[in-house]
Amino acid sequence: METTTIKLRKDTKNNLDVVRLESESYDEAIQRILKDMKHKELKKQLIECYKHMGKEDLKILQEWENTSLD
């Protein structure tokens, strides 16, 4: 595994210390945070997609109800 050094502001490092689990390296903490962010974004997109699909299904249902009344 290749490693690199990055510069962080002191307050950024302190904030990372707060969220880092006791047994985690900084790399593991950052990887976990990035994974959580990606998961939250995918969940948000999935919810939006289901909302859109629900609206489309409701529109189709209403069209069918109007058709069956005639």
Secondary structure as the mmCIF struct_conf table of DSSP 4:
data_model
#
loop_
_struct_conf.conf_type_id
_struct_conf.id
_struct_conf.beg_label_comp_id
_struct_conf.beg_label_asym_id
_struct_conf.beg_label_seq_id
_struct_conf.end_label_comp_id
_struct_conf.end_label_asym_id
_struct_conf.end_label_seq_id
HELX_RH_AL_P HELX_RH_AL_P1 LYS A 10 VAL A 19
BEND BEND1 ARG A 20 ARG A 20
TURN_TY1_P TURN_TY1_P1 GLU A 22 SER A 23
HELX_RH_AL_P HELX_RH_AL_P2 TYR A 26 LEU A 69
#
